[in-house]
Amino acid sequence: MKSALTVIKEQVNYFYLVRRLSLYEIKSSNMNNYLGMLWELINPAIQISIYWFVFGFGIRNRVGEGGMDFFPWMLSGIVVWFMINQGLLEASKSIFKKIKMLSKMNFPMSVIPSYVIFSKFYPHLTLLALVMIILNAMGFTISIYYIQLPLYMFGVLALLYAISLITSTLATIVRDVQMFLQSTLRMLLYLSPILWDVSQFGEDLNWLKILMKINPFYYVVESYRTSLLGQGWYFIEEWEYTLYFVGVIAVLFIIGAALHVKFRRHFIDFL
């Protein structure tokens, strides 16, 4: 618990630096591209088009009890996945890639995964605004349920940071962790309710629904979808699942903070 409090204090005290470095990270990662930061929108657009064609036309056209069109259903859930995927991959390798910065700047190592994740948050906001416009044009008008989105945004940022504290520490010690994480995220794309509707499972597959809900990204995707499609107050209607989600974040953060604080003095020995 002491390690967790230490990391929290570091995030609060150096939050101004997190914002500055996250903006620099976005610019530096796109500075060699002609289209620059437009690629932060182009890449998701290409992937969404592929998934829509394969799963929307090739496998199903309608999902859910009311027979909703597949495209808005998928779009409202997948919008958060790009931040999850890129945020975790980049944050997990951030310490061993950027530790040399510590020789030029004086800030704690726990800030490194934080600002890398935050650098993915700005493109997410832009993509989210674009998705809102598209959904509004398709008949899913802006509703009062949108006001719960900041709560879910904070939740996904907290979850990503808690996981990245663990993975960035382990990836610095054992580089194979990064490859394992890439494979795991590919698998989680299909184990989250992004491309197929879990509610269409029969009663004989209830065990599979419960198993999939263990995945905290399930909560994130469904909460975004419920908000953007104006279907209800997910964190209230699924209050037990909300408590589970918060509990997972707390446990992962305590474990990650303990690992990070324990090994960060020795990170340079593994480089």
N, C-alpha and C positions, 0 to 999 in steps of 0.2 A: 504493500500500500504506500510505503514511503517513496518508492520509485515512481509510482503513478502520480503522486502529488508533485514530485520534482519535475516530471515531464509536463504536467499541466501548467505549473508556474513558468516554465521555459516558454511554452506556447503563448501564454498571456503576455509575458514581458517582451517577447520578440515578435509579436504579431505584426508590428509595423514593418519589420524586416521580411516577414513571410509575404506580405502584399507586394513589396518592392521586388523581391527576388522572383516571385511568381510571374509578374509582368515581364521581367527580363527573360525568364525561361521561355515564355511564349514567343517573344520576338527572336531570341537566339535560335530556337528550333525551327523557325520558318524563314530566317533571313536569306537563305540560299535558294529559295523557291521563287519563281517569277510571280506566282499567284499569292505568295505569302500566306497569311493566316486564313485565306479562303479555303485552303486545304482542310482546315478544321471542320468545314461544312461539306466540302466536296467528298471526302472519304466516307463520312457517315451516309451521305446521300447515295453513293454507289452501293454500299452494303445493304442499305434499306431496300433499294431497287431490286437487288438480287434476291433477298429473302422474300420480298413481296411476290416476285415472279415465281420462285420455286414453291413457296408454301401457300401463297394466295391463289395462284392459278393451277399449279401442279398437284396440290394436295387438297386444299379446301378453299372455299369461297366465303363461307359463313362460320361464325364462332358464337359461343354463348347461348343462353336460353332464348334470347330474342332474335337470334339469327343476325347479329351485327356483321357488317362487312369486315373482312379480315384486315384490310389496310389500316383503318383508323385504330382498330384494336391493337395491332402489332406496333404501330407508330407510337402510340401513347405509352407503351411499355419499354420499347427498345431505346427510347431517347436517353434514358439514364444509363443504359448498358455501356455506351461508348465512354462515359466518364469512369465507370467502374473498371472496364477493361484496360484502358490506357493509364488510368490513375494508378492501379495496382502494379502493372508491369513496369512503369517508369519509376514509381516510388520504391519498388523492391530492389532495384539496382542503383538507386540514387546515392547511397552512402559510398559504395566503393567506386562510383564514377566521379563523385563530386567532393570527395574528402580533401582533395588538394586545395579546395577553396578555403579550408580552415587555416591554412598557412598565411592567407592574405586577409582574412576577415575573422573577427572574434565573435563567434556565436556557437551555441550548443549544437551537437550533432542531431539532436531530436528535431531540429528545425528543418533539416534537409528533406526528409520525406514529406513533411508538412507543406512546404512551399511548392514541391513538385506536384502534389495532389491538387493544391490550390490553383496551379497553373492550368489544370484541366477543367477547373470549375468555370472559368470565364467563357471558354468555347461552349461549355454545356449550357450556360445561360442564353447564349446566342442561338444555339440549336433549339433549345426549349421554346424560345420566343417564336422561332420559325414554325415549329410543330404546332404551337397554339394557333397561329394564323391559318395553317393548313386545316386543322381540325375545325376551326370556326367556319371556314369556307365549305366544309363538308357537313355542316349542320350541328356540330357539337359546340354550341356557343359558350362564351365565357360565363362561368357560374361562380357562385359564392364558395364552392368547394375549392377553388383555386387558392384560397387564403391558407389552406393547410400545406401547400407545397413547400414553403420555407422550412417547416418542421421536418419534412421528409428530406429536404436538401441537407439540413444539419445532420440528420441521422446517417445519411449515406457518407458524408464527409467524415463523421466520427468513426463509422465502420471501416472505411478505407484506411484511415490513419491508424486505427487499432491493429488492423491486419498488417499494414506496412511496417509497423514497429517490429513485428515478429519476422516478417519475410526479409526486410532490409538487413536485419541483424544476421539472420541465418545465411542470406545470400552473400554477405561479406565474408563469412567464415567458409561456407561451402558454395561455390558458384553454381553447382548443379541445381540448387534450389530454384534459380531463375527459370531453368528449362522445365522443371516440374510445375512451376506456377503457370507457365504458358499453356501447358497441356491441360492443367486443371481448369483454367478459364475457358478454354475451348469446350470442355465438357460441361461446365456450368451454364454456358449459353443455352444448351439444350435441356438442362435440368432446372432451368428457371422458366416461369410462364411467359416467355417472350414470343416464341414461334408457334406454340400450340396451347390449346385451352385445357387446363387441368380439370375444370368443372365438368367436362364432357365424359370423364371417366365414370364407369359404372360402379355400383356399390361393392362389387367384388374387387375393385382396385382402390378402395379407401386407404389401404395400407400404403400404397404408393403416393397418394396425396399427402399423407402424414409425413412420409419419408422426405418428400420434396420440400415440405414446409420447414424442415430442419435447416435448410439452406437460407441464411438471412437475406440473401439477394431476392428471394421469392417475395419477402415482405416489401422490399424497396420497389420492385417492379409493380406489384399489385397496388401499392399505395399511390404511386405516380399515375397508374392507369385509372384508378378510381377518381382521382382528382381531375385529371384532364378530360375524362369523359363525363364528368358530373354525375357520378353514380352514388356518392355518399361520403360519410366521414369515416374513412377506413380505420384510423387510429382509435376511434370510439367503438365502432361496430365490431372491430376485431381487437378489443382491449387486451384479451389474454395473450394474443399473438404479439401485440405491441410490447407488453411486459417482457415476453420472451426475447424480442428483438433488442430491447434495451439491456436485458441481462447478458445477452451474447456480446454486445459491444463492451460492457463493463468487464466481463471476464477476459475477453481478448486484449483489452487495453491494459489491464493489470498484468497479464502474462507478458505482453509486448514491452511494457515499460520496465518490468523487472529484467528481462533479457537485454534490452537496450542499455540500461544503466550498468548492468554487470559487465558487459563486454565492450562498451564503447571506448574504454581506455586502451583496449588491445586491438582495435580495428586496424591500426596502422601496421601491426605485425602480420596481418593476413594479406596485405596488398603487395 
